Amino acid sequence: MFWDSVLDPLRSLLSYNPTSWAIASLVAAAFSSLVITGTKDDARQFLFVTVAIFVPLCLAFYLP
């Protein structure tokens, strides 16, 4: 499947460690949120966008 070809190299890069995966997801979500929301001072919007990106990235670790 497509997702296996994408996620397997990432999983092996992070050594199948859920903690490493969560940290990498958090960093990617925070960086993406900064790009999407810009440098606005709206902390609530930044938090919502970060969570909206973090949850699918973190759950992608558990996809078959």
Secondary structure as GFF3:
##gff-version 3
##sequence-region A 1 64
A	DSSP	alpha_helix	2	13	.	.	.	ID=ss1
A	DSSP	alpha_helix	18	37	.	.	.	ID=ss2
A	DSSP	alpha_helix	43	59	.	.	.	ID=ss3
A	DSSP	three_ten_helix	60	62	.	.	.	ID=ss4
###
